[in-house]
Amino acid sequence: MKHMKKNRLSQSLAGIALSLSLLASTSLILPAPSAHAATVSSSKADQIVKTALSYQGKVKYSFGTRDPQHLRFDCSSFTQFVFSKNGISIPWGSSAQTRVGTPVKDKAHLQKGDLVMFSVNTPGKINHVGIYLGNGKFVGNSPSRGVAIYDMNSGYWKNRYITGRHL
């Protein structure tokens, strides 16, 4: 009986060792992640930005409105519209959009195509959203200028950034 337990233990340990060995050797022969995944993501971000910028001068800002037929949007229905044009579904509402994708650690880690959230009324409360372009710039829809490019690092927007989301 003692010999059978020892034999089963040896077989179990051998099986575990073989499994670990196969797992390790398999991971060594898998190809390294290609740049293709980054290219797809980058081209999607480029397309999102291109779509958003194509609506400059064509969209009318209207608080609480989502009217694609007449191109009347608030800030979050505009971002929702742009992302949907690129096959990505996000909710309406700037605070609802803070729950999609993954959080961006800080401004320095923002990438083109990320959602950027701001506080424009109540300090610390997210109530405006746009799409990051790179180099501290974003495109958004606002009451003052409609769809336009804004600078996050100066003027009105400088101290209003709260967070970003990477989709």
Disulfide bonds with the S-S distance in Angstrom:
none
